[in-house]
Amino acid sequence: MAVTDRVRPRSAGGQVPPEGTKGVRRLAFSQQVSKWDVKLSPYLYISPFFILFTVTGLFPLVYTAWVSLHNWNLIGGQGKFTGLENYAFVVAQPYFWNAVGNTFSIFILSSVPQVVIALVIAAVLDANLRAKTFWRMGVLVPFVVAPVAVGLIFNNLFADQFGLINGMLTAVGLDPVRWHSDSVASHLAIATMVNFRWTGYNALIFLAAMQAIPRDVFEAATIDGAGRLRQFFSVTVPMLRPTVIFVVITSTIGGLQIFDEPRVFDQSGLGGADRQWQTLTMYIWELGWGQRNFGRASAVAWLLFLIIVVIALLNFLITKRIASQGGRK
């Protein structure tokens, strides 16, 4: 028997396969691996996001729903299954509805002016300014300041007796405002903190979208005789509609979850003596860490999640309807 016959593998029937069989098999395997690579690579590239989302977002959400159905205590841990008893208890509490009203009040006072002012600032930054990089970086400085520091600073600015704001009002002959006693005044002060931190951030988002608009559109509008103001309302704002929708939805989510600013607006952290600025997140903190009842706190957290989903869907549908009407016009 030749040497080549001894080293070449035989088939089950004792026949020696052709010499090119290994090469064909390797080529077929390589083609199969290439097909797998084309099909699986996109999913592997995006898998880190979904893994992190599952660990840090989806699992806590599902686990919170499980906790809300039990009599769960901070010290004793999981208790008996109570079903929707925690939800029924929370909804029957006046403090819950007080927190809902405070949350929506602060949200409206902060989010609406925030989007409008951010649009105006972005339009100014988009103009030919000297040292434009300096001004663009300057509007982002409040965002990098710690929320606790912002709260402490504005807490002193809006102090009832020795605050700078009341001092200015007294200087012009007006009566001082009881920022920590009156509900509307406290909501306005907290909304000012929120606007101070987030207006510049949203302005940079609008600025990036404005710079993506083709300059030929503005040149054509200028030739047609449109001024700066007319170009802003007739060209810039309509072309920023997707970005406005994004900012409105993110502002809604963040505004309904506000915690840091109202939490540090006084020393006790309960939202005032009469809970006049206690938000839903502060109420969750009180139930969970104050009363140590994680079941009820989780129930409020899930109710807040459902409220955010409903408001976000309403915002999306309203803005989409406005966009479709603008497109038909």
C-alpha positions in Angstrom: 0.0 0.0 0.0 1.3 3.4 -0.9 2.2 6.0 1.8 -0.5 8.3 0.6 -3.2 5.6 1.0 -2.1 5.1 4.6 -2.4 8.7 5.7 -5.6 9.5 3.8 -8.8 8.8 5.8 -11.2 6.1 4.5 -14.9 6.4 4.4 -17.3 4.0 6.1 -17.4 1.7 3.0 -13.6 1.5 3.0 -13.2 3.8 0.0 -10.7 6.6 0.0 -12.4 10.0 -0.5 -10.9 12.3 -3.1 -8.1 14.6 -2.1 -10.2 17.8 -2.6 -12.9 16.8 -0.1 -11.2 18.5 2.9 -10.8 21.7 1.0 -14.5 21.6 0.0 -15.5 21.0 3.6 -13.3 23.8 4.9 -14.7 26.2 2.2 -18.3 25.2 3.1 -17.6 25.7 6.8 -16.0 29.1 6.1 -19.1 30.1 4.1 -21.4 29.0 6.9 -19.3 31.0 9.4 -19.5 34.1 7.1 -23.3 33.7 6.9 -23.5 33.5 10.7 -21.3 36.5 11.0 -23.5 38.6 8.7 -26.6 37.5 10.6 -25.4 37.6 14.2 -22.9 40.6 14.1 -25.6 43.4 14.2 -27.2 41.7 17.2 -23.8 41.3 19.0 -23.0 44.9 18.4 -26.2 46.2 20.0 -26.3 43.5 22.7 -24.4 45.5 25.4 -27.1 48.1 25.5 -29.9 45.5 25.9 -27.8 43.6 28.6 -27.3 46.9 30.5 -30.9 47.8 30.1 -32.1 44.5 31.3 -29.8 44.6 34.4 -30.3 48.3 35.3 -33.8 49.0 33.9 -36.0 46.1 33.1 -35.2 43.9 36.0 -35.7 46.7 38.6 -39.0 47.6 37.0 -40.3 44.0 37.1 -38.9 43.5 40.6 -40.6 46.7 41.8 -43.9 45.3 40.5 -43.3 42.1 42.4 -42.5 44.0 45.6 -45.6 46.2 45.2 -47.8 43.1 45.5 -46.4 42.1 48.9 -46.3 43.4 52.4 -42.6 44.2 52.1 -40.7 45.8 55.0 -37.2 47.2 55.0 -36.2 45.1 58.0 -38.3 42.0 57.7 -38.1 41.7 54.0 -40.8 39.9 51.9 -44.0 39.4 53.7 -47.3 37.8 52.6 -48.8 38.4 49.2 -51.4 41.2 49.3 -52.3 41.7 45.7 -53.5 45.2 44.9 -53.9 46.2 48.6 -50.9 48.5 48.5 -52.3 50.3 45.4 -55.7 50.7 47.1 -54.1 52.1 50.2 -51.9 54.6 48.4 -54.7 55.9 46.2 -56.9 56.5 49.2 -54.2 58.6 50.9 -54.6 62.5 50.5 -50.8 62.8 50.6 -50.6 60.8 47.3 -52.9 63.2 45.5 -51.2 66.2 47.0 -47.9 64.9 45.6 -49.5 64.3 42.2 -50.8 67.9 42.1 -47.4 69.3 43.2 -45.6 67.2 40.7 -47.7 68.4 37.8 -47.6 72.0 39.0 -43.8 72.1 39.2 -43.6 70.1 35.9 -45.7 72.7 34.0 -43.8 75.7 35.5 -40.5 74.2 34.6 -40.9 72.3 31.3 -42.9 74.8 29.3 -40.6 77.8 29.9 -37.6 75.6 29.6 -38.3 74.5 26.0 -39.2 78.0 24.9 -36.1 79.6 26.5 -33.9 76.9 25.2 -35.2 77.5 21.6 -34.4 81.2 21.9 -30.9 80.6 23.4 -30.2 78.1 20.6 -31.2 80.7 18.0 -28.9 83.3 19.5 -26.0 80.8 19.7 -26.6 79.9 16.1 -26.0 83.5 15.0 -22.6 84.9 14.1 -21.3 85.8 17.6 -17.9 86.6 18.8 -16.3 83.9 21.0 -19.3 81.6 20.1 -17.4 78.6 21.6 -17.2 80.3 24.9 -20.9 81.1 25.0 -21.8 77.6 23.9 -19.7 76.1 26.7 -21.1 78.7 29.2 -24.7 77.6 28.8 -23.7 74.1 29.8 -22.0 75.1 33.1 -25.2 75.0 35.2 -25.8 71.4 34.0 -22.5 70.1 35.4 -23.1 71.7 38.8 -24.3 69.2 41.4 -28.0 69.3 42.0 -27.5 69.5 45.7 -25.3 72.6 45.3 -27.9 74.2 43.0 -30.6 73.5 45.6 -28.6 75.0 48.5 -27.7 78.1 46.5 -31.3 78.7 45.4 -32.6 77.9 48.8 -30.6 80.9 50.1 -31.6 83.0 47.2 -35.3 82.3 47.9 -35.0 82.5 51.7 -38.1 84.0 53.3 -36.3 86.6 55.5 -32.8 87.2 54.3 -32.9 85.9 50.7 -31.6 88.0 47.8 -34.8 87.8 45.9 -36.9 89.2 48.7 -34.2 91.8 49.3 -34.6 93.0 45.7 -38.3 93.1 46.0 -38.2 95.1 49.2 -35.7 97.5 47.6 -38.3 98.4 44.9 -41.1 98.7 47.4 -42.8 95.3 47.0 -43.7 93.0 49.8 -41.5 90.0 50.4 -42.7 86.6 49.2 -43.0 83.6 51.5 -41.2 81.2 49.3 -41.2 78.3 51.8 -44.9 78.8 52.9 -46.9 79.6 49.9 -47.5 76.7 47.5 -47.4 78.6 44.2 -44.3 80.5 45.3 -42.5 77.4 46.4 -43.3 75.7 43.1 -42.0 78.7 41.1 -38.8 78.7 43.1 -38.2 74.9 42.5 -39.1 75.3 38.8 -36.5 78.1 38.6 -33.8 75.6 39.9 -34.9 73.1 37.3 -34.8 75.6 34.5 -31.4 76.8 35.6 -29.9 73.3 35.3 -31.6 72.0 32.2 -32.2 75.0 29.9 -28.7 75.1 28.6 -28.6 71.4 28.0 -31.7 71.5 25.9 -30.4 74.6 24.1 -27.4 72.7 22.9 -29.6 69.9 21.6 -31.6 72.5 19.6 -28.4 74.2 18.5 -27.1 70.9 17.0 -30.4 70.4 15.2 -30.3 74.0 13.9 -26.8 73.6 12.5 -28.0 70.5 10.6 -30.5 72.6 8.6 -29.2 73.4 5.1 -28.1 77.0 4.7 -29.7 77.1 1.3 -33.1 77.2 2.9 -32.2 80.4 4.8 -30.7 82.0 1.7 -33.9 81.3 -0.3 -36.0 82.8 2.5 -33.7 85.8 2.6 -34.1 86.3 -1.2 -37.9 86.0 -0.7 -37.7 88.9 1.7 -38.2 87.0 5.0 -36.5 88.7 8.0 -34.8 86.9 10.9 -37.9 86.6 13.0 -40.0 85.3 10.1 -37.2 82.8 9.2 -37.2 81.6 12.8 -40.9 80.9 13.0 -41.5 79.8 9.3 -38.2 77.9 8.6 -36.3 77.0 11.8 -39.1 75.9 14.1 -40.9 73.7 11.6 -37.7 71.9 10.6 -36.9 71.4 14.3 -40.2 69.5 14.9 -38.6 66.1 15.5 -36.1 67.6 17.9 -38.8 69.5 19.7 -40.8 66.2 20.1 -37.7 64.5 21.6 -37.0 67.4 24.0 -40.6 67.6 25.1 -40.8 63.8 25.8 -37.5 63.8 27.7 -38.5 66.9 29.7 -41.7 65.2 30.6 -40.0 62.1 31.9 -37.5 64.1 33.8 -40.0 66.7 35.1 -42.3 64.1 36.5 -39.4 62.4 38.3 -38.0 65.5 40.0 -36.5 64.8 43.4 -33.2 66.6 44.1 -34.4 70.2 43.9 -37.5 69.9 46.1 -35.7 67.6 48.5 -33.0 70.1 49.4 -35.4 73.1 49.4 -35.8 72.8 53.2 -34.0 71.1 56.0 -36.6 68.4 56.8 -36.9 67.1 53.2 -40.6 66.4 53.5 -41.8 69.1 51.1 -42.6 71.8 53.6 -44.6 71.9 56.8 -47.8 71.2 55.0 -46.1 69.2 52.2 -46.9 72.0 49.8 -44.1 71.0 47.4 -43.8 67.3 48.1 -43.5 65.5 44.8 -44.3 61.8 44.0 -40.6 60.8 44.2 -40.4 62.5 47.6 -43.5 60.6 48.7 -41.8 57.3 47.5 -38.8 58.2 49.5 -40.9 58.9 52.6 -42.8 55.6 52.3 -39.7 53.5 51.6 -37.1 55.0 53.9 -39.3 57.0 56.3 -42.0 54.4 57.0 -39.9 51.5 55.8 -42.7 50.1 53.8 -41.2 49.1 50.4 -44.5 47.5 49.2 -46.4 50.8 49.3 -43.4 52.7 48.0 -43.1 50.3 45.1 -46.9 50.8 44.4 -46.4 54.6 44.2 -43.4 54.0 41.9 -45.4 51.9 39.5 -48.3 54.5 39.6 -45.7 57.2 38.7 -44.4 55.0 35.9 -47.9 54.6 34.4 -48.5 58.3 34.7 -45.3 59.0 32.8 -46.2 56.6 30.1 -49.6 58.1 29.6 -48.3 61.7 29.6 -45.5 60.8 27.2 -48.0 59.1 24.8 -50.2 62.2 24.9 -47.3 64.4 24.2 -46.3 62.2 21.3 -49.8 62.1 19.8 -50.3 65.8 20.2 -47.0 66.7 18.6 -47.5 64.2 15.8 -50.9 65.6 15.1 -49.5 69.1 15.0 -46.7 67.9 12.7 -49.1 66.2 10.3 -51.2 69.4 10.1 -48.2 71.5 9.4 -47.1 69.1 6.7 -50.4 69.3 4.9 -50.3 73.0 5.1 
